[in-house]
Structure formats: C-alpha cells, structure tokens
Amino acid sequence: MYFMLVNYTHQFNYRLLEDNSYYPVIVLTVSDKDDFEILAVIDSGATASVFSVQIAEAVGIENIFQGEERIFRLANGRSLIAYGHELTLIVENNKIKETIYFSETEIPRNLIGRTFLDKLQIGFREHHQQFYIRFEA
C-alpha cells in the first residue's frame, strides 16, 4: 500500500450555481485583465479547459475562429466545437499558461479541465463541499 502526504496551500468552498447545485468553482483572472474575474467549474473528466465565447470577447480575443479547432465529445454524446487560444491565467497570485478553448455555441458554464489540473495538486472533500490546491513549482 502506498500513501502520499500533500500539504495544500489553498482551500476553497464549493459554490452554489444557477441549477441549485454546488460545484468546485475556481476564480481566475487573465494576466493583463486583473479587474475581470472568470468563474470556472473544475471538471476532472474534461480533457481541456473550455470557456464561453463571451469570455473570449471580454479578454480581447476578437475572432475565436483563428485559434486551433478542436472537437470535444460531451458526456451526453453530443459534440462541441471550440477554438484554442493561449492565455496566462492567475489563481491566488500564481500564473499558469493554458490553452483555453472557446466554444462557438452557448455552454452552461466555463470548465477547467485536466490540462490545467496537470499543473497543480488538487484534492476534493466532496462531503464537506471543499477542495484544496497546491501549486507545483
């Protein structure tokens, strides 16, 4: 049996969203848009991070279609087309470079996926509706 002790540096509470359910939501800013906060649900089942087109417009991306096109298969079996753009995101004063895919169709919430999670250590306490993060050096 193998045990690992992780010392987390940040604790967050789940947030109640519009569907009256609690989710692990992280607050992000884009490096040169400090006054604009982005709320995103942490989704360990998502291969990449996908945000709404409204976020792209708010951070100054004028044409999402100039990004790398990618087709995502959703849990409900449908497909979603999105376009990747590199951003530097800030979480708790930690800068993380990440390709964010912007959906050409409306999505219910912004998602932080595994490519982002690969850059930090995360732990969930579902029963307590809390999650913990330690940023990797």
Secondary structure, DSSP 8 states (H G I E B T S, - for coil): --------SEEEE-EE-TTS-EE-EEEEEETTEEEEEEEEEE-TT-SSEEE-HHHHHHTT-S-GGGSEEEEEE-TTS-EEEEEEEEEEEEETTEEEEEEEEEESS--SS-EE-HHHHTTEEEEEEGGGTEEEEEE--
